[in-house]
């Protein structure tokens, strides 16, 4: 078997993303938390002629993010309120058709949507096939199907960038987080395979944003097993949790420096990038 490697170096004159050309940017889970911050901060860098599509289930919150973008961006923001779980690749492609017909030079998708799932149970207690399937529908299959549809619809774009919001949990086990860790690991590997298969045309980054102050934090502090709950409580008391603004600026810097190879898993704390 061939040794795992990548031949793509994403380094270019403009970084991974060329902010100077008309771009179509899609952000999932864009109604709150990290996704909303990604949408707002990335939109500030987009040039005239660019469009940003915000996807999530909550239309009211999407409208609020859209309004914030309109204050500080040259890009044209639009929203698509939908339940990502209910669609397959052909359905996603149909939803994206009107934008792909605009012939953007660059297309960027940021797969951010996701949930923690049940973090109160050890692995041996995960016995409901219905709950497990539901979890992976939300956190794995929807990202796979949407990415496939996105790349098919924007195959004519000169530059195509796929960013997967990953986690330390993709490479390190956390007690009680069997579903979350497995889902993140599976997503990472899917996008690594995609990077290998499409290395001539697509740039892929798996980005782990670090421990954040978001709506997920109360769930961790309330539902996680005691050991994990204590770790997060101590991190909170010691101000070791990151803001979404910090980690998004770090992501933008990683993309601008473009030192990673397509498919790499890059952590917010990794000084090499």
C-alpha positions in Angstrom: 0.0 0.0 0.0 1.3 3.5 -0.9 2.4 5.6 2.0 0.0 8.4 3.0 1.2 11.7 1.5 0.0 14.8 -0.1 1.5 16.5 -3.2 -0.4 19.7 -2.9 1.1 22.7 -1.2 -1.5 25.4 -0.8 1.1 28.2 -0.8 0.4 30.9 -3.4 0.9 34.6 -4.0 -2.6 35.2 -2.4 -2.7 32.5 0.3 -5.2 29.7 0.2 -8.1 32.1 -0.5 -7.7 34.9 -3.0 -9.7 37.6 -1.5 -9.3 39.8 -4.7 -11.6 37.7 -7.0 -15.4 37.2 -6.9 -16.1 34.3 -4.5 -19.0 32.2 -3.5 -18.7 31.4 0.2 -21.0 28.9 1.9 -21.0 28.6 5.7 -23.1 26.0 7.5 -24.3 26.4 11.1 -24.1 30.1 10.5 -26.9 31.2 12.8 -24.9 31.4 16.0 -21.6 30.8 17.8 -18.5 29.9 15.7 -20.5 29.7 12.4 -21.9 33.2 12.8 -18.4 34.6 13.6 -16.9 32.8 10.6 -19.5 34.3 8.3 -19.1 37.8 9.7 -15.3 37.9 9.7 -14.8 36.1 6.3 -17.4 38.4 4.7 -15.3 41.5 5.6 -12.5 40.2 3.4 -14.6 39.4 0.3 -14.5 41.7 -2.7 -17.2 43.2 -4.9 -19.1 40.6 -6.8 -18.8 38.0 -4.0 -21.8 36.2 -2.5 -22.0 34.5 0.9 -24.7 31.9 1.6 -25.6 31.3 5.3 -27.1 27.9 6.1 -28.8 26.8 9.3 -32.3 25.9 10.6 -33.1 29.1 12.4 -34.2 31.7 9.9 -34.6 34.5 12.6 -31.0 34.1 13.7 -29.7 33.8 10.2 -31.4 37.1 9.3 -29.6 38.7 12.3 -26.3 37.5 11.0 -27.1 38.6 7.5 -27.9 42.1 8.8 -24.6 42.2 10.6 -22.7 41.2 7.4 -24.5 43.9 5.4 -23.0 46.6 7.7 -19.4 45.8 6.9 -19.0 43.7 3.8 -18.9 44.3 0.0 -20.3 40.8 -0.4 -24.0 40.0 -1.0 -25.3 37.9 1.9 -28.2 35.5 1.4 -29.7 32.9 3.7 -31.0 29.4 3.3 -32.9 28.1 6.3 -33.1 24.3 6.1 -32.6 21.1 8.1 -29.4 19.7 6.6 -30.4 16.2 7.7 -33.4 16.0 5.4 -31.4 16.3 2.1 -29.2 14.2 -0.1 -26.6 15.3 -2.7 -29.1 15.8 -5.5 -31.3 17.9 -3.3 -28.4 20.0 -2.2 -27.3 20.5 -5.8 -30.8 21.7 -6.7 -30.6 24.2 -3.8 -27.2 25.6 -5.1 -28.1 25.8 -8.8 -28.9 29.5 -8.9 -25.6 30.4 -7.4 -23.4 28.1 -9.5 -24.9 29.6 -12.7 -23.2 32.9 -11.7 -19.8 31.5 -12.7 -17.7 32.5 -9.6 -13.9 32.3 -10.0 -13.6 30.9 -6.5 -15.8 28.7 -4.4 -15.3 28.1 -0.6 -17.4 25.9 1.7 -17.0 25.9 5.4 -18.6 22.8 7.1 -19.2 24.1 10.6 -22.7 22.7 11.5 -22.6 20.0 14.2 -23.8 18.9 17.6 -22.2 17.3 20.7 -24.8 14.6 21.0 -25.2 12.7 24.2 -22.0 13.3 26.2 -23.3 11.8 29.5 -22.9 8.1 28.5 -19.8 5.9 28.3 -19.3 4.0 25.0 -20.8 0.7 26.3 -24.1 2.5 27.0 -24.5 3.7 23.4 -27.0 1.0 22.5 -29.7 2.8 20.5 -29.2 2.4 16.8 -31.8 5.0 16.1 -29.9 7.7 18.2 -26.6 6.7 16.7 -27.9 6.9 13.1 -29.5 10.3 13.9 -26.3 11.6 15.2 -24.3 10.6 12.2 -27.0 11.9 9.8 -26.5 15.3 11.4 -22.7 15.4 12.0 -21.2 13.2 9.2 -23.5 12.4 6.3 -24.9 15.9 5.8 -21.4 17.3 5.5 -20.5 14.6 3.0 -23.6 15.1 0.9 -23.4 18.9 0.9 -19.7 18.9 0.0 -20.3 16.6 -2.9 -23.1 18.8 -4.2 -21.1 21.9 -3.7 -18.0 20.7 -5.6 -20.2 19.3 -8.4 -22.1 22.6 -8.8 -18.9 24.7 -8.7 -16.6 22.4 -10.6 -15.9 25.2 -13.2 -14.6 27.5 -10.5 -10.8 28.0 -10.9 -10.2 27.7 -7.1 -12.2 25.4 -4.8 -11.5 25.4 -1.0 -13.2 23.1 1.5 -12.8 23.8 5.2 -14.0 21.3 7.8 -14.4 22.6 11.3 -12.8 19.7 13.2 -11.8 19.3 16.8 -9.1 17.9 19.1 -11.7 15.2 19.7 -11.0 13.9 16.1 -7.6 12.7 17.2 -7.9 12.4 21.0 -10.5 10.4 23.0 -12.7 12.1 25.6 -14.6 10.0 28.1 -18.3 10.1 27.4 -17.8 11.6 23.9 -17.8 8.4 21.9 -20.3 9.8 19.3 -18.7 13.2 19.1 -15.1 11.8 18.8 -16.1 9.2 16.3 -18.0 11.7 14.2 -15.2 14.2 14.1 -12.6 11.5 13.3 -14.8 10.2 10.5 -15.2 13.7 9.1 -11.5 14.3 9.2 -10.7 11.1 7.3 -13.4 11.8 4.7 -11.9 15.2 4.0 -8.4 13.7 3.9 -9.5 11.2 1.3 -11.2 14.0 -0.7 -8.0 16.0 -0.6 -6.1 13.0 -2.0 -8.6 12.2 -4.7 -9.1 15.9 -5.8 -5.6 17.1 -5.2 -5.3 18.8 -8.6 -8.4 20.9 -8.2 -9.5 21.2 -4.5 -7.7 22.5 -1.4 -8.9 21.0 1.9 -8.2 22.0 5.5 -9.4 20.3 8.7 -9.3 23.1 11.3 -9.6 22.4 15.1 -10.8 25.7 16.6 -9.9 24.8 20.3 -12.1 25.0 23.4 -14.6 27.8 22.8 -17.1 29.9 24.7 -20.2 29.1 22.8 -23.7 27.6 23.3 -22.0 24.2 23.6 -20.2 25.2 26.8 -23.3 25.0 29.2 -24.1 21.6 27.7 -20.6 20.3 28.6 -20.7 21.8 32.1 -24.1 20.3 32.7 -24.0 16.9 31.0 -20.4 15.7 30.6 -19.0 13.0 32.8 -17.4 14.4 36.0 -13.8 14.2 34.8 -14.5 16.2 31.6 -16.8 18.5 33.3 -14.1 19.4 35.8 -11.5 20.0 33.1 -13.8 22.5 31.4 -14.8 24.1 34.6 -11.1 24.7 35.5 -10.4 26.0 32.0 -13.3 28.4 32.3 -12.1 29.6 35.8 -8.5 30.1 34.4 -9.7 32.0 31.3 -8.3 29.3 29.0 -11.3 29.0 26.8 -11.1 30.9 23.5 -13.5 33.4 22.0 -14.9 32.7 18.6 -13.4 35.9 17.3 -9.9 34.8 18.4 -10.1 31.4 16.7 -11.6 32.8 13.5 -8.7 35.3 13.2 -6.3 32.4 13.8 -8.0 30.5 11.0 -7.8 33.5 8.6 -4.1 33.7 9.4 -3.5 30.0 8.7 -5.3 30.4 5.4 -3.3 33.6 4.5 0.1 32.0 5.4 -0.9 28.8 3.6 1.8 26.6 5.1 -0.4 23.5 5.4 -0.8 20.7 2.8 -4.3 19.9 1.5 -6.0 17.5 3.9 -4.0 18.5 7.0 -5.5 18.6 10.5 -4.4 22.0 11.9 -5.1 23.0 15.5 -5.6 26.6 16.6 -2.6 26.2 19.0 -0.2 24.7 16.3 2.6 27.3 16.0 3.9 25.7 12.8 1.0 27.2 10.8 
